[in-house]
Amino acid sequence: MQDETILSARYSLRTSLVPDWFKEIEMIASTDILALWAYHQKCGRALQRLQLDLSWIEKHYKKTTAVPWIFGKTRRFRCRCPRSDIIKLFDRKHLVWWEEFMEATFQALREEPCAQTVYNSVEETIEKVRRLDCRSCTPNVATVMHQFAELFAKKVEEVISEVKFVS
């Protein structure tokens, strides 16, 4: 029964912390709901640590040449997208749209701390970048962001797996 409980708790991370009312909620003991909410919050807080320390990205890619798109570097066209000074990755200025993606994703992960949140945020960012119509970013944004999503989602799952559910 414990395995099913943990699986259910992990699945619940795909929904908001405070769900809409549903009839079956009356079948759940208040202590179980409280334990589920506590687990949800612990997962959300654990994921925020990833935002404070982006070394997991640097460790994976090792150098800027592995992710030139984050910095607006391509061989064909000069990227005119704005650069940011706020988040420093490899001690370099990166693109504002990437920073906004990271910020929005971590915000969403507070409410829905699961890998699917990363994938949803990636799709929104792809559409946003395509609307920018940057000759450098637009052609490859889907490919590079889907690849990055795999790394990000894997890291999210890794962090969540370390959070203990106590019922």
C-alpha positions in Angstrom: 0.0 0.0 0.0 2.9 2.4 0.7 4.1 2.1 -2.9 0.7 3.1 -4.2 0.5 6.0 -1.8 3.9 7.3 -2.9 3.0 6.9 -6.6 -0.3 8.7 -6.0 1.5 11.5 -4.2 4.0 11.9 -7.0 1.2 12.0 -9.6 -0.6 14.7 -7.6 2.4 17.0 -8.3 1.0 17.5 -11.8 -1.9 19.5 -10.3 -2.1 22.7 -8.4 -1.4 22.6 -4.6 -5.1 23.5 -3.9 -7.2 21.5 -6.3 -10.7 22.2 -7.4 -13.4 20.5 -5.4 -14.2 17.0 -6.5 -16.6 14.5 -5.0 -13.9 11.9 -4.1 -12.2 14.4 -1.8 -14.7 13.5 0.9 -13.2 10.0 0.9 -9.7 11.3 1.9 -8.9 11.8 5.5 -7.9 15.3 6.4 -4.5 14.1 7.8 -3.8 12.4 4.4 -4.7 15.7 2.5 -2.4 17.6 4.9 0.4 15.1 4.2 -0.1 15.4 0.5 0.0 19.2 0.7 3.1 19.1 2.8 4.8 16.8 0.3 3.7 19.1 -2.6 5.2 22.1 -0.8 8.5 20.3 0.0 8.9 19.3 -3.6 8.3 22.9 -4.8 10.8 24.2 -2.3 13.4 21.6 -3.2 13.1 22.6 -6.8 13.7 26.2 -6.0 17.3 25.3 -5.0 18.0 24.4 -8.7 17.2 28.0 -9.6 19.7 29.4 -7.1 22.5 27.3 -8.4 22.7 26.7 -12.1 25.8 24.7 -11.9 23.8 21.6 -12.9 23.5 23.2 -16.4 27.2 24.1 -16.5 28.2 20.6 -15.3 26.1 19.0 -18.0 27.2 21.2 -21.0 30.7 21.9 -19.7 31.3 25.0 -22.0 29.4 27.7 -23.8 30.1 26.2 -27.2 27.7 23.4 -26.2 24.8 25.8 -25.8 25.5 28.8 -28.0 21.8 29.5 -28.5 21.5 30.5 -24.8 23.9 33.3 -25.6 22.6 34.2 -29.1 25.6 32.8 -30.9 25.1 31.2 -34.2 27.2 30.9 -37.4 24.6 32.1 -39.8 22.9 35.2 -38.4 23.7 37.8 -35.8 21.1 37.5 -33.0 19.6 40.8 -32.1 17.6 39.5 -29.1 18.3 41.4 -25.8 20.9 40.0 -23.4 20.5 39.9 -19.7 22.8 40.5 -16.8 20.7 38.9 -14.1 21.3 35.2 -14.4 25.0 34.4 -15.0 25.6 31.1 -16.8 29.2 30.4 -17.6 29.8 34.0 -16.4 28.4 35.3 -19.7 25.4 37.3 -20.6 22.6 35.2 -22.0 19.4 36.0 -23.9 16.5 37.6 -22.0 13.9 35.1 -23.5 15.9 32.2 -21.9 16.0 34.0 -18.6 12.3 34.6 -18.8 11.8 30.9 -19.6 13.8 29.9 -16.5 12.0 32.4 -14.3 8.5 31.4 -15.5 9.3 27.7 -15.3 10.6 27.9 -11.7 7.5 30.0 -10.8 5.3 27.3 -12.3 7.2 24.5 -10.5 6.1 26.0 -7.2 2.5 25.2 -8.1 3.1 22.0 -10.1 6.5 20.5 -9.2 6.9 17.9 -11.9 8.7 17.3 -15.2 5.5 18.0 -17.2 5.6 21.6 -16.0 9.0 22.0 -17.7 7.7 20.6 -20.9 4.7 22.9 -20.8 6.9 25.9 -20.2 9.2 24.9 -23.1 6.2 24.8 -25.5 5.1 28.3 -24.4 8.7 29.6 -24.8 9.0 28.1 -28.3 5.9 30.0 -29.4 7.1 33.2 -27.8 10.5 33.0 -29.5 8.9 32.3 -32.8 6.9 35.4 -32.4 10.1 37.4 -31.9 11.0 36.4 -35.5 14.7 36.5 -34.8 16.6 35.1 -37.8 19.1 33.5 -35.4 16.9 32.0 -32.7 13.6 31.1 -34.5 14.9 28.4 -36.8 16.3 26.2 -34.1 14.4 27.1 -31.0 12.2 24.0 -30.9 15.1 21.6 -31.3 17.4 23.2 -28.7 14.6 23.8 -26.2 13.3 20.3 -26.4 16.9 19.0 -25.8 17.2 21.4 -22.9 13.8 20.2 -21.6 15.1 16.7 -21.3 18.0 17.8 -19.1 15.8 20.1 -17.0 13.0 17.5 -16.6 15.4 14.8 -15.6 16.9 17.1 -13.0 13.4 17.9 -11.7 12.6 14.2 -11.3 16.0 13.6 -9.6 15.3 16.3 -7.0 11.7 15.2 -6.4 12.8 11.6 -5.9 14.9 12.8 -3.0 11.9 14.3 -1.2 10.3 11.9 1.2 6.5 11.5 1.4 5.4 10.9 5.0 1.8 9.8 5.5 
